[in-house]
């Protein structure tokens, strides 16, 4: 696939896929704190709503847990 071809996946799905790969390959170990929403926004260039959707998808799939005021683990 050419890099000029737009992806058919929504941005939040692409970000969730990347974070899922990072979890599966050990970039983030069990119990590690994930980057905060503002950090992910800065590093990816995605909007806050896109980042939130990606993290929620990972929560729904059982890859991470969220704790209000503490972060995503």
PDB file of N, H, CA, C and O in Angstrom:
ATOM      1  N   UNK A   1       0.846  -1.174   0.000  1.00  0.00           N
ATOM      2  CA  UNK A   1       0.000   0.000   0.000  1.00  0.00           C
ATOM      3  C   UNK A   1       0.889   1.234   0.000  1.00  0.00           C
ATOM      4  O   UNK A   1       1.863   1.306   0.750  1.00  0.00           O
ATOM      5  N   UNK A   2       0.565   2.170  -0.812  1.00  0.00           N
ATOM      6  H   UNK A   2      -0.227   2.112  -1.421  1.00  0.00           H
ATOM      7  CA  UNK A   2       1.333   3.402  -0.923  1.00  0.00           C
ATOM      8  C   UNK A   2       1.041   4.311   0.256  1.00  0.00           C
ATOM      9  O   UNK A   2      -0.074   4.325   0.778  1.00  0.00           O
ATOM     10  N   UNK A   3       2.052   5.077   0.678  1.00  0.00           N
ATOM     11  H   UNK A   3       2.958   5.066   0.254  1.00  0.00           H
ATOM     12  CA  UNK A   3       1.839   6.009   1.776  1.00  0.00           C
ATOM     13  C   UNK A   3       0.948   7.166   1.349  1.00  0.00           C
ATOM     14  O   UNK A   3       0.454   7.908   2.198  1.00  0.00           O
ATOM     15  N   UNK A   4       0.732   7.334   0.035  1.00  0.00           N
ATOM     16  H   UNK A   4       1.132   6.731  -0.655  1.00  0.00           H
ATOM     17  CA  UNK A   4      -0.147   8.382  -0.450  1.00  0.00           C
ATOM     18  C   UNK A   4      -1.612   7.972  -0.398  1.00  0.00           C
ATOM     19  O   UNK A   4      -2.500   8.814  -0.535  1.00  0.00           O
ATOM     20  N   UNK A   5      -1.868   6.688  -0.203  1.00  0.00           N
ATOM     21  H   UNK A   5      -1.147   6.003  -0.092  1.00  0.00           H
ATOM     22  CA  UNK A   5      -3.228   6.189  -0.161  1.00  0.00           C
ATOM     23  C   UNK A   5      -3.797   6.380   1.233  1.00  0.00           C
ATOM     24  O   UNK A   5      -3.222   5.905   2.212  1.00  0.00           O
ATOM     25  N   UNK A   6      -4.934   7.078   1.328  1.00  0.00           N
ATOM     26  H   UNK A   6      -5.401   7.464   0.532  1.00  0.00           H
ATOM     27  CA  UNK A   6      -5.512   7.264   2.659  1.00  0.00           C
ATOM     28  C   UNK A   6      -5.987   5.922   3.221  1.00  0.00           C
ATOM     29  O   UNK A   6      -6.459   5.057   2.482  1.00  0.00           O
ATOM     30  N   UNK A   7      -5.856   5.768   4.509  1.00  0.00           N
ATOM     31  H   UNK A   7      -5.473   6.470   5.109  1.00  0.00           H
ATOM     32  CA  UNK A   7      -6.275   4.536   5.159  1.00  0.00           C
ATOM     33  C   UNK A   7      -7.794   4.495   5.244  1.00  0.00           C
ATOM     34  O   UNK A   7      -8.454   5.527   5.369  1.00  0.00           O
ATOM     35  N   UNK A   8      -8.336   3.282   5.175  1.00  0.00           N
ATOM     36  H   UNK A   8      -7.800   2.444   5.073  1.00  0.00           H
ATOM     37  CA  UNK A   8      -9.781   3.132   5.303  1.00  0.00           C
ATOM     38  C   UNK A   8     -10.200   3.067   6.769  1.00  0.00           C
ATOM     39  O   UNK A   8     -11.389   3.142   7.077  1.00  0.00           O
ATOM     40  N   UNK A   9      -9.229   2.927   7.676  1.00  0.00           N
ATOM     41  H   UNK A   9      -8.263   2.866   7.426  1.00  0.00           H
ATOM     42  CA  UNK A   9      -9.525   2.885   9.102  1.00  0.00           C
ATOM     43  C   UNK A   9      -9.599   4.293   9.669  1.00  0.00           C
ATOM     44  O   UNK A   9      -8.841   5.173   9.258  1.00  0.00           O
ATOM     45  N   UNK A  10     -10.524   4.512  10.629  1.00  0.00           N
ATOM     46  H   UNK A  10     -11.139   3.798  10.962  1.00  0.00           H
ATOM     47  CA  UNK A  10     -10.548   5.810  11.306  1.00  0.00           C
ATOM     48  C   UNK A  10      -9.252   6.025  12.092  1.00  0.00           C
ATOM     49  O   UNK A  10      -8.587   5.065  12.482  1.00  0.00           O
ATOM     50  N   UNK A  11      -8.903   7.281  12.317  1.00  0.00           N
ATOM     51  H   UNK A  11      -9.442   8.061  12.000  1.00  0.00           H
ATOM     52  CA  UNK A  11      -7.665   7.607  13.024  1.00  0.00           C
ATOM     53  C   UNK A  11      -7.617   6.973  14.412  1.00  0.00           C
ATOM     54  O   UNK A  11      -6.568   6.489  14.836  1.00  0.00           O
ATOM     55  N   UNK A  12      -8.744   6.974  15.120  1.00  0.00           N
ATOM     56  H   UNK A  12      -9.596   7.368  14.775  1.00  0.00           H
ATOM     57  CA  UNK A  12      -8.720   6.394  16.473  1.00  0.00           C
ATOM     58  C   UNK A  12      -8.399   4.901  16.416  1.00  0.00           C
ATOM     59  O   UNK A  12      -7.735   4.372  17.308  1.00  0.00           O
ATOM     60  N   UNK A  13      -8.866   4.226  15.373  1.00  0.00           N
ATOM     61  H   UNK A  13      -9.405   4.655  14.649  1.00  0.00           H
ATOM     62  CA  UNK A  13      -8.588   2.802  15.213  1.00  0.00           C
ATOM     63  C   UNK A  13      -7.103   2.568  14.917  1.00  0.00           C
ATOM     64  O   UNK A  13      -6.501   1.627  15.433  1.00  0.00           O
ATOM     65  N   UNK A  14      -6.523   3.430  14.083  1.00  0.00           N
ATOM     66  H   UNK A  14      -7.011   4.194  13.663  1.00  0.00           H
ATOM     67  CA  UNK A  14      -5.094   3.329  13.786  1.00  0.00           C
ATOM     68  C   UNK A  14      -4.261   3.549  15.041  1.00  0.00           C
ATOM     69  O   UNK A  14      -3.291   2.830  15.280  1.00  0.00           O
ATOM     70  N   UNK A  15      -4.642   4.549  15.850  1.00  0.00           N
ATOM     71  H   UNK A  15      -5.430   5.133  15.656  1.00  0.00           H
ATOM     72  CA  UNK A  15      -3.909   4.814  17.082  1.00  0.00           C
ATOM     73  C   UNK A  15      -4.071   3.651  18.054  1.00  0.00           C
ATOM     74  O   UNK A  15      -3.098   3.239  18.686  1.00  0.00           O
ATOM     75  N   UNK A  16      -5.268   3.124  18.182  1.00  0.00           N
ATOM     76  H   UNK A  16      -6.058   3.459  17.669  1.00  0.00           H
ATOM     77  CA  UNK A  16      -5.497   1.974  19.066  1.00  0.00           C
ATOM     78  C   UNK A  16      -4.651   0.791  18.606  1.00  0.00           C
ATOM     79  O   UNK A  16      -4.079   0.084  19.435  1.00  0.00           O
ATOM     80  N   UNK A  17      -4.565   0.568  17.295  1.00  0.00           N
ATOM     81  H   UNK A  17      -5.030   1.142  16.621  1.00  0.00           H
ATOM     82  CA  UNK A  17      -3.742  -0.528  16.766  1.00  0.00           C
ATOM     83  C   UNK A  17      -2.282  -0.341  17.144  1.00  0.00           C
ATOM     84  O   UNK A  17      -1.610  -1.291  17.547  1.00  0.00           O
ATOM     85  N   UNK A  18      -1.791   0.892  17.012  1.00  0.00           N
ATOM     86  H   UNK A  18      -2.336   1.664  16.684  1.00  0.00           H
ATOM     87  CA  UNK A  18      -0.389   1.166  17.356  1.00  0.00           C
ATOM     88  C   UNK A  18      -0.137   0.930  18.845  1.00  0.00           C
ATOM     89  O   UNK A  18       0.849   0.294  19.217  1.00  0.00           O
ATOM     90  N   UNK A  19      -1.028   1.443  19.691  1.00  0.00           N
ATOM     91  H   UNK A  19      -1.828   1.960  19.388  1.00  0.00           H
ATOM     92  CA  UNK A  19      -0.858   1.265  21.133  1.00  0.00           C
ATOM     93  C   UNK A  19      -0.983  -0.210  21.510  1.00  0.00           C
ATOM     94  O   UNK A  19      -0.260  -0.683  22.387  1.00  0.00           O
ATOM     95  N   UNK A  20      -1.883  -0.936  20.865  1.00  0.00           N
ATOM     96  H   UNK A  20      -2.470  -0.552  20.152  1.00  0.00           H
ATOM     97  CA  UNK A  20      -2.044  -2.372  21.114  1.00  0.00           C
ATOM     98  C   UNK A  20      -0.760  -3.118  20.765  1.00  0.00           C
ATOM     99  O   UNK A  20      -0.324  -3.992  21.514  1.00  0.00           O
ATOM    100  N   UNK A  21      -0.150  -2.771  19.620  1.00  0.00           N
ATOM    101  H   UNK A  21      -0.504  -2.060  19.012  1.00  0.00           H
ATOM    102  CA  UNK A  21       1.128  -3.392  19.240  1.00  0.00           C
ATOM    103  C   UNK A  21       2.202  -3.079  20.276  1.00  0.00           C
ATOM    104  O   UNK A  21       2.997  -3.945  20.640  1.00  0.00           O
ATOM    105  N   UNK A  22       2.219  -1.829  20.749  1.00  0.00           N
ATOM    106  H   UNK A  22       1.574  -1.125  20.453  1.00  0.00           H
ATOM    107  CA  UNK A  22       3.194  -1.454  21.776  1.00  0.00           C
ATOM    108  C   UNK A  22       3.011  -2.284  23.044  1.00  0.00           C
ATOM    109  O   UNK A  22       3.990  -2.693  23.668  1.00  0.00           O
ATOM    110  N   UNK A  23       1.768  -2.529  23.421  1.00  0.00           N
ATOM    111  H   UNK A  23       0.973  -2.197  22.915  1.00  0.00           H
ATOM    112  CA  UNK A  23       1.489  -3.342  24.605  1.00  0.00           C
ATOM    113  C   UNK A  23       1.944  -4.779  24.357  1.00  0.00           C
ATOM    114  O   UNK A  23       2.608  -5.383  25.200  1.00  0.00           O
ATOM    115  N   UNK A  24       1.583  -5.317  23.201  1.00  0.00           N
ATOM    116  H   UNK A  24       1.043  -4.827  22.517  1.00  0.00           H
ATOM    117  CA  UNK A  24       1.894  -6.719  22.894  1.00  0.00           C
ATOM    118  C   UNK A  24       3.393  -6.974  22.735  1.00  0.00           C
ATOM    119  O   UNK A  24       3.861  -8.083  22.990  1.00  0.00           O
ATOM    120  N   UNK A  25       4.144  -5.961  22.319  1.00  0.00           N
ATOM    121  H   UNK A  25       3.763  -5.060  22.112  1.00  0.00           H
ATOM    122  CA  UNK A  25       5.580  -6.147  22.133  1.00  0.00           C
ATOM    123  C   UNK A  25       6.394  -5.745  23.365  1.00  0.00           C
ATOM    124  O   UNK A  25       7.623  -5.810  23.341  1.00  0.00           O
ATOM    125  N   UNK A  26       5.720  -5.331  24.436  1.00  0.00           N
ATOM    126  H   UNK A  26       4.721  -5.278  24.455  1.00  0.00           H
ATOM    127  CA  UNK A  26       6.409  -5.031  25.678  1.00  0.00           C
ATOM    128  C   UNK A  26       6.877  -3.610  25.857  1.00  0.00           C
ATOM    129  O   UNK A  26       7.587  -3.315  26.818  1.00  0.00           O
ATOM    130  N   UNK A  27       6.501  -2.720  24.963  1.00  0.00           N
ATOM    131  H   UNK A  27       5.924  -2.959  24.182  1.00  0.00           H
ATOM    132  CA  UNK A  27       6.844  -1.301  25.166  1.00  0.00           C
ATOM    133  C   UNK A  27       6.211  -0.825  26.474  1.00  0.00           C
ATOM    134  O   UNK A  27       6.817  -0.072  27.235  1.00  0.00           O
ATOM    135  N   UNK A  28       4.981  -1.280  26.718  1.00  0.00           N
ATOM    136  H   UNK A  28       4.488  -1.892  26.099  1.00  0.00           H
ATOM    137  CA  UNK A  28       4.288  -1.008  27.979  1.00  0.00           C
ATOM    138  C   UNK A  28       4.047  -2.346  28.659  1.00  0.00           C
ATOM    139  O   UNK A  28       3.346  -3.206  28.125  1.00  0.00           O
ATOM    140  N   UNK A  29       4.625  -2.515  29.827  1.00  0.00           N
ATOM    141  H   UNK A  29       5.194  -1.816  30.260  1.00  0.00           H
ATOM    142  CA  UNK A  29       4.462  -3.756  30.590  1.00  0.00           C
ATOM    143  C   UNK A  29       3.166  -3.677  31.397  1.00  0.00           C
ATOM    144  O   UNK A  29       2.644  -2.588  31.633  1.00  0.00           O
ATOM    145  N   UNK A  30       2.652  -4.827  31.818  1.00  0.00           N
ATOM    146  H   UNK A  30       3.076  -5.713  31.626  1.00  0.00           H
ATOM    147  CA  UNK A  30       1.452  -4.816  32.663  1.00  0.00           C
ATOM    148  C   UNK A  30       1.662  -3.907  33.875  1.00  0.00           C
ATOM    149  O   UNK A  30       2.668  -4.004  34.578  1.00  0.00           O
ATOM    150  N   UNK A  31       0.700  -3.033  34.099  1.00  0.00           N
ATOM    151  H   UNK A  31      -0.117  -2.955  33.529  1.00  0.00           H
ATOM    152  CA  UNK A  31       0.768  -2.102  35.223  1.00  0.00           C
ATOM    153  C   UNK A  31       1.442  -0.785  34.909  1.00  0.00           C
ATOM    154  O   UNK A  31       1.342   0.157  35.695  1.00  0.00           O
ATOM    155  N   UNK A  32       2.133  -0.692  33.770  1.00  0.00           N
ATOM    156  H   UNK A  32       2.214  -1.458  33.131  1.00  0.00           H
ATOM    157  CA  UNK A  32       2.762   0.567  33.380  1.00  0.00           C
ATOM    158  C   UNK A  32       1.705   1.613  33.078  1.00  0.00           C
ATOM    159  O   UNK A  32       0.624   1.295  32.583  1.00  0.00           O
ATOM    160  N   UNK A  33       2.022   2.850  33.377  1.00  0.00           N
ATOM    161  H   UNK A  33       2.901   3.109  33.779  1.00  0.00           H
ATOM    162  CA  UNK A  33       1.132   3.954  33.025  1.00  0.00           C
ATOM    163  C   UNK A  33       1.344   4.289  31.556  1.00  0.00           C
ATOM    164  O   UNK A  33       2.474   4.433  31.090  1.00  0.00           O
ATOM    165  N   UNK A  34       0.251   4.407  30.849  1.00  0.00           N
ATOM    166  H   UNK A  34      -0.667   4.290  31.228  1.00  0.00           H
ATOM    167  CA  UNK A  34       0.296   4.812  29.441  1.00  0.00           C
ATOM    168  C   UNK A  34       0.509   6.323  29.386  1.00  0.00           C
ATOM    169  O   UNK A  34       0.278   7.018  30.375  1.00  0.00           O
ATOM    170  N   UNK A  35       0.949   6.834  28.234  1.00  0.00           N
ATOM    171  H   UNK A  35       1.136   6.269  27.430  1.00  0.00           H
ATOM    172  CA  UNK A  35       1.056   8.287  28.102  1.00  0.00           C
ATOM    173  C   UNK A  35      -0.314   8.933  28.319  1.00  0.00           C
ATOM    174  O   UNK A  35      -1.348   8.351  27.992  1.00  0.00           O
ATOM    175  N   UNK A  36      -0.301  10.138  28.871  1.00  0.00           N
ATOM    176  H   UNK A  36       0.539  10.611  29.137  1.00  0.00           H
ATOM    177  CA  UNK A  36      -1.554  10.850  29.123  1.00  0.00           C
ATOM    178  C   UNK A  36      -2.205  11.269  27.806  1.00  0.00           C
ATOM    179  O   UNK A  36      -1.559  11.278  26.759  1.00  0.00           O
ATOM    180  N   UNK A  37      -3.482  11.613  27.871  1.00  0.00           N
ATOM    181  H   UNK A  37      -4.007  11.606  28.722  1.00  0.00           H
ATOM    182  CA  UNK A  37      -4.181  12.082  26.674  1.00  0.00           C
ATOM    183  C   UNK A  37      -3.483  13.293  26.052  1.00  0.00           C
ATOM    184  O   UNK A  37      -3.261  13.308  24.841  1.00  0.00           O
ATOM    185  N   UNK A  38      -3.127  14.317  26.853  1.00  0.00           N
ATOM    186  H   UNK A  38      -3.307  14.305  27.836  1.00  0.00           H
ATOM    187  CA  UNK A  38      -2.432  15.468  26.239  1.00  0.00           C
ATOM    188  C   UNK A  38      -1.098  15.080  25.592  1.00  0.00           C
ATOM    189  O   UNK A  38      -0.733  15.622  24.549  1.00  0.00           O
ATOM    190  N   UNK A  39      -0.374  14.149  26.207  1.00  0.00           N
ATOM    191  H   UNK A  39      -0.670  13.709  27.055  1.00  0.00           H
ATOM    192  CA  UNK A  39       0.896  13.706  25.631  1.00  0.00           C
ATOM    193  C   UNK A  39       0.659  12.994  24.309  1.00  0.00           C
ATOM    194  O   UNK A  39       1.363  13.250  23.332  1.00  0.00           O
ATOM    195  N   UNK A  40      -0.328  12.099  24.268  1.00  0.00           N
ATOM    196  H   UNK A  40      -0.900  11.891  25.062  1.00  0.00           H
ATOM    197  CA  UNK A  40      -0.639  11.411  23.016  1.00  0.00           C
ATOM    198  C   UNK A  40      -1.092  12.401  21.942  1.00  0.00           C
ATOM    199  O   UNK A  40      -0.758  12.236  20.769  1.00  0.00           O
ATOM    200  N   UNK A  41      -1.841  13.415  22.332  1.00  0.00           N
ATOM    201  H   UNK A  41      -2.112  13.549  23.285  1.00  0.00           H
ATOM    202  CA  UNK A  41      -2.258  14.448  21.367  1.00  0.00           C
ATOM    203  C   UNK A  41      -1.035  15.140  20.772  1.00  0.00           C
ATOM    204  O   UNK A  41      -0.954  15.335  19.559  1.00  0.00           O
ATOM    205  N   UNK A  42      -0.086  15.508  21.628  1.00  0.00           N
ATOM    206  H   UNK A  42      -0.152  15.350  22.613  1.00  0.00           H
ATOM    207  CA  UNK A  42       1.117  16.199  21.155  1.00  0.00           C
ATOM    208  C   UNK A  42       1.971  15.301  20.270  1.00  0.00           C
ATOM    209  O   UNK A  42       2.447  15.737  19.221  1.00  0.00           O
ATOM    210  N   UNK A  43       2.170  14.056  20.679  1.00  0.00           N
ATOM    211  H   UNK A  43       1.784  13.701  21.531  1.00  0.00           H
ATOM    212  CA  UNK A  43       3.087  13.186  19.955  1.00  0.00           C
ATOM    213  C   UNK A  43       2.498  12.644  18.658  1.00  0.00           C
ATOM    214  O   UNK A  43       3.235  12.343  17.719  1.00  0.00           O
ATOM    215  N   UNK A  44       1.176  12.517  18.602  1.00  0.00           N
ATOM    216  H   UNK A  44       0.577  12.760  19.365  1.00  0.00           H
ATOM    217  CA  UNK A  44       0.552  11.972  17.399  1.00  0.00           C
ATOM    218  C   UNK A  44      -0.017  13.044  16.484  1.00  0.00           C
ATOM    219  O   UNK A  44      -0.168  12.825  15.282  1.00  0.00           O
ATOM    220  N   UNK A  45      -0.333  14.206  17.054  1.00  0.00           N
ATOM    221  H   UNK A  45      -0.211  14.384  18.031  1.00  0.00           H
ATOM    222  CA  UNK A  45      -0.987  15.261  16.272  1.00  0.00           C
ATOM    223  C   UNK A  45      -2.486  15.043  16.158  1.00  0.00           C
ATOM    224  O   UNK A  45      -3.165  15.784  15.445  1.00  0.00           O
ATOM    225  N   UNK A  46      -3.021  14.025  16.858  1.00  0.00           N
ATOM    226  H   UNK A  46      -2.470  13.424  17.437  1.00  0.00           H
ATOM    227  CA  UNK A  46      -4.451  13.739  16.814  1.00  0.00           C
ATOM    228  C   UNK A  46      -5.193  14.599  17.835  1.00  0.00           C
ATOM    229  O   UNK A  46      -4.607  15.079  18.805  1.00  0.00           O
ATOM    230  N   UNK A  47      -6.470  14.782  17.601  1.00  0.00           N
ATOM    231  H   UNK A  47      -6.946  14.392  16.813  1.00  0.00           H
ATOM    232  CA  UNK A  47      -7.303  15.559  18.518  1.00  0.00           C
ATOM    233  C   UNK A  47      -7.556  14.767  19.798  1.00  0.00           C
ATOM    234  O   UNK A  47      -7.368  13.551  19.847  1.00  0.00           O
ATOM    235  N   UNK A  48      -7.982  15.482  20.821  1.00  0.00           N
ATOM    236  H   UNK A  48      -8.135  16.469  20.781  1.00  0.00           H
ATOM    237  CA  UNK A  48      -8.272  14.841  22.110  1.00  0.00           C
ATOM    238  C   UNK A  48      -9.379  13.795  21.967  1.00  0.00           C
ATOM    239  O   UNK A  48      -9.313  12.730  22.580  1.00  0.00           O
ATOM    240  N   UNK A  49     -10.395  14.098  21.159  1.00  0.00           N
ATOM    241  H   UNK A  49     -10.449  14.963  20.660  1.00  0.00           H
ATOM    242  CA  UNK A  49     -11.492  13.138  20.993  1.00  0.00           C
ATOM    243  C   UNK A  49     -11.010  11.866  20.295  1.00  0.00           C
ATOM    244  O   UNK A  49     -11.483  10.777  20.618  1.00  0.00           O
ATOM    245  N   UNK A  50     -10.086  11.983  19.351  1.00  0.00           N
ATOM    246  H   UNK A  50      -9.702  12.868  19.089  1.00  0.00           H
ATOM    247  CA  UNK A  50      -9.533  10.808  18.676  1.00  0.00           C
ATOM    248  C   UNK A  50      -8.737   9.962  19.662  1.00  0.00           C
ATOM    249  O   UNK A  50      -8.866   8.738  19.679  1.00  0.00           O
ATOM    250  N   UNK A  51      -7.923  10.604  20.473  1.00  0.00           N
ATOM    251  H   UNK A  51      -7.818  11.598  20.459  1.00  0.00           H
ATOM    252  CA  UNK A  51      -7.122   9.893  21.476  1.00  0.00           C
ATOM    253  C   UNK A  51      -8.037   9.207  22.484  1.00  0.00           C
ATOM    254  O   UNK A  51      -7.797   8.057  22.853  1.00  0.00           O
ATOM    255  N   UNK A  52      -9.077   9.896  22.931  1.00  0.00           N
ATOM    256  H   UNK A  52      -9.272  10.830  22.632  1.00  0.00           H
ATOM    257  CA  UNK A  52     -10.010   9.308  23.899  1.00  0.00           C
ATOM    258  C   UNK A  52     -10.702   8.077  23.317  1.00  0.00           C
ATOM    259  O   UNK A  52     -10.847   7.060  23.996  1.00  0.00           O
ATOM    260  N   UNK A  53     -11.131   8.176  22.054  1.00  0.00           N
ATOM    261  H   UNK A  53     -11.013   9.002  21.502  1.00  0.00           H
ATOM    262  CA  UNK A  53     -11.785   7.033  21.415  1.00  0.00           C
ATOM    263  C   UNK A  53     -10.832   5.848  21.324  1.00  0.00           C
ATOM    264  O   UNK A  53     -11.234   4.708  21.560  1.00  0.00           O
ATOM    265  N   UNK A  54      -9.572   6.109  20.983  1.00  0.00           N
ATOM    266  H   UNK A  54      -9.246   7.034  20.791  1.00  0.00           H
ATOM    267  CA  UNK A  54      -8.580   5.034  20.879  1.00  0.00           C
ATOM    268  C   UNK A  54      -8.375   4.355  22.235  1.00  0.00           C
ATOM    269  O   UNK A  54      -8.350   3.128  22.323  1.00  0.00           O
ATOM    270  N   UNK A  55      -8.229   5.156  23.281  1.00  0.00           N
ATOM    271  H   UNK A  55      -8.249   6.153  23.209  1.00  0.00           H
ATOM    272  CA  UNK A  55      -8.027   4.585  24.613  1.00  0.00           C
ATOM    273  C   UNK A  55      -9.268   3.833  25.077  1.00  0.00           C
ATOM    274  O   UNK A  55      -9.153   2.781  25.705  1.00  0.00           O
ATOM    275  N   UNK A  56     -10.458   4.361  24.774  1.00  0.00           N
ATOM    276  H   UNK A  56     -10.552   5.215  24.264  1.00  0.00           H
ATOM    277  CA  UNK A  56     -11.688   3.677  25.166  1.00  0.00           C
ATOM    278  C   UNK A  56     -11.818   2.336  24.443  1.00  0.00           C
ATOM    279  O   UNK A  56     -12.295   1.358  25.019  1.00  0.00           O
ATOM    280  N   UNK A  57     -11.399   2.298  23.200  1.00  0.00           N
ATOM    281  H   UNK A  57     -11.011   3.092  22.732  1.00  0.00           H
ATOM    282  CA  UNK A  57     -11.422   1.044  22.445  1.00  0.00           C
ATOM    283  C   UNK A  57     -10.534   0.008  23.132  1.00  0.00           C
ATOM    284  O   UNK A  57     -10.907  -1.160  23.249  1.00  0.00           O
ATOM    285  N   UNK A  58      -9.351   0.445  23.588  1.00  0.00           N
ATOM    286  H   UNK A  58      -9.048   1.394  23.493  1.00  0.00           H
ATOM    287  CA  UNK A  58      -8.446  -0.472  24.290  1.00  0.00           C
ATOM    288  C   UNK A  58      -9.025  -0.917  25.631  1.00  0.00           C
ATOM    289  O   UNK A  58      -8.822  -2.059  26.045  1.00  0.00           O
ATOM    290  N   UNK A  59      -9.743  -0.025  26.310  1.00  0.00           N
ATOM    291  H   UNK A  59      -9.908   0.902  25.973  1.00  0.00           H
ATOM    292  CA  UNK A  59     -10.424  -0.398  27.556  1.00  0.00           C
ATOM    293  C   UNK A  59     -11.475  -1.452  27.253  1.00  0.00           C
ATOM    294  O   UNK A  59     -11.552  -2.478  27.928  1.00  0.00           O
ATOM    295  N   UNK A  60     -12.288  -1.192  26.227  1.00  0.00           N
ATOM    296  H   UNK A  60     -12.226  -0.358  25.679  1.00  0.00           H
ATOM    297  CA  UNK A  60     -13.361  -2.122  25.854  1.00  0.00           C
ATOM    298  C   UNK A  60     -12.816  -3.496  25.472  1.00  0.00           C
ATOM    299  O   UNK A  60     -13.479  -4.511  25.686  1.00  0.00           O
ATOM    300  N   UNK A  61     -11.619  -3.530  24.913  1.00  0.00           N
ATOM    301  H   UNK A  61     -11.080  -2.706  24.739  1.00  0.00           H
ATOM    302  CA  UNK A  61     -10.996  -4.792  24.488  1.00  0.00           C
ATOM    303  C   UNK A  61     -10.195  -5.454  25.609  1.00  0.00           C
ATOM    304  O   UNK A  61      -9.668  -6.552  25.429  1.00  0.00           O
ATOM    305  N   UNK A  62     -10.102  -4.790  26.768  1.00  0.00           N
ATOM    306  H   UNK A  62     -10.531  -3.898  26.914  1.00  0.00           H
ATOM    307  CA  UNK A  62      -9.416  -5.376  27.914  1.00  0.00           C
ATOM    308  C   UNK A  62      -7.909  -5.199  27.927  1.00  0.00           C
ATOM    309  O   UNK A  62      -7.220  -5.849  28.713  1.00  0.00           O
ATOM    310  N   UNK A  63      -7.383  -4.331  27.071  1.00  0.00           N
ATOM    311  H   UNK A  63      -7.943  -3.803  26.432  1.00  0.00           H
ATOM    312  CA  UNK A  63      -5.928  -4.112  27.037  1.00  0.00           C
ATOM    313  C   UNK A  63      -5.458  -3.158  28.118  1.00  0.00           C
ATOM    314  O   UNK A  63      -4.342  -3.299  28.620  1.00  0.00           O
ATOM    315  N   UNK A  64      -6.279  -2.198  28.485  1.00  0.00           N
ATOM    316  H   UNK A  64      -7.185  -2.084  28.078  1.00  0.00           H
ATOM    317  CA  UNK A  64      -5.898  -1.206  29.487  1.00  0.00           C
ATOM    318  C   UNK A  64      -7.075  -0.947  30.419  1.00  0.00           C
ATOM    319  O   UNK A  64      -8.221  -1.286  30.122  1.00  0.00           O
ATOM    320  N   UNK A  65      -6.754  -0.336  31.557  1.00  0.00           N
ATOM    321  H   UNK A  65      -5.823  -0.061  31.799  1.00  0.00           H
ATOM    322  CA  UNK A  65      -7.785   0.142  32.475  1.00  0.00           C
ATOM    323  C   UNK A  65      -7.549   1.622  32.703  1.00  0.00           C
ATOM    324  O   UNK A  65      -6.418   2.103  32.641  1.00  0.00           O
ATOM    325  N   UNK A  66      -8.632   2.336  32.968  1.00  0.00           N
ATOM    326  H   UNK A  66      -9.551   1.945  33.018  1.00  0.00           H
ATOM    327  CA  UNK A  66      -8.523   3.771  33.237  1.00  0.00           C
ATOM    328  C   UNK A  66      -8.943   4.030  34.673  1.00  0.00           C
ATOM    329  O   UNK A  66      -9.900   3.442  35.177  1.00  0.00           O
ATOM    330  N   UNK A  67      -8.207   4.920  35.319  1.00  0.00           N
ATOM    331  H   UNK A  67      -7.429   5.397  34.910  1.00  0.00           H
ATOM    332  CA  UNK A  67      -8.536   5.334  36.669  1.00  0.00           C
ATOM    333  C   UNK A  67      -8.608   6.853  36.683  1.00  0.00           C
ATOM    334  O   UNK A  67      -7.610   7.537  36.459  1.00  0.00           O
ATOM    335  N   UNK A  68      -9.812   7.375  36.952  1.00  0.00           N
ATOM    336  H   UNK A  68     -10.623   6.820  37.134  1.00  0.00           H
ATOM    337  CA  UNK A  68      -9.996   8.826  36.895  1.00  0.00           C
ATOM    338  C   UNK A  68      -9.023   9.522  37.838  1.00  0.00           C
ATOM    339  O   UNK A  68      -8.921   9.189  39.019  1.00  0.00           O
ATOM    340  N   UNK A  69      -8.317  10.492  37.283  1.00  0.00           N
ATOM    341  H   UNK A  69      -8.400  10.763  36.324  1.00  0.00           H
ATOM    342  CA  UNK A  69      -7.356  11.265  38.047  1.00  0.00           C
ATOM    343  C   UNK A  69      -5.991  10.603  38.181  1.00  0.00           C
ATOM    344  O   UNK A  69      -5.048  11.230  38.663  1.00  0.00           O
ATOM    345  N   UNK A  70      -5.872   9.354  37.765  1.00  0.00           N
ATOM    346  H   UNK A  70      -6.638   8.844  37.373  1.00  0.00           H
ATOM    347  CA  UNK A  70      -4.597   8.656  37.888  1.00  0.00           C
ATOM    348  C   UNK A  70      -3.987   8.304  36.556  1.00  0.00           C
ATOM    349  O   UNK A  70      -2.764   8.313  36.417  1.00  0.00           O
ATOM    350  N   UNK A  71      -4.815   7.991  35.563  1.00  0.00           N
ATOM    351  H   UNK A  71      -5.809   7.983  35.675  1.00  0.00           H
ATOM    352  CA  UNK A  71      -4.294   7.669  34.250  1.00  0.00           C
ATOM    353  C   UNK A  71      -4.804   6.368  33.692  1.00  0.00           C
ATOM    354  O   UNK A  71      -5.748   5.766  34.203  1.00  0.00           O
ATOM    355  N   UNK A  72      -4.151   5.951  32.629  1.00  0.00           N
ATOM    356  H   UNK A  72      -3.384   6.440  32.213  1.00  0.00           H
ATOM    357  CA  UNK A  72      -4.488   4.715  31.940  1.00  0.00           C
ATOM    358  C   UNK A  72      -3.335   3.747  32.130  1.00  0.00           C
ATOM    359  O   UNK A  72      -2.172   4.101  31.938  1.00  0.00           O
ATOM    360  N   UNK A  73      -3.670   2.520  32.509  1.00  0.00           N
ATOM    361  H   UNK A  73      -4.615   2.233  32.665  1.00  0.00           H
ATOM    362  CA  UNK A  73      -2.639   1.516  32.832  1.00  0.00           C
ATOM    363  C   UNK A  73      -2.862   0.246  32.036  1.00  0.00           C
ATOM    364  O   UNK A  73      -2.098  -0.710  32.172  1.00  0.00           O
TER     365      UNK A  73
END
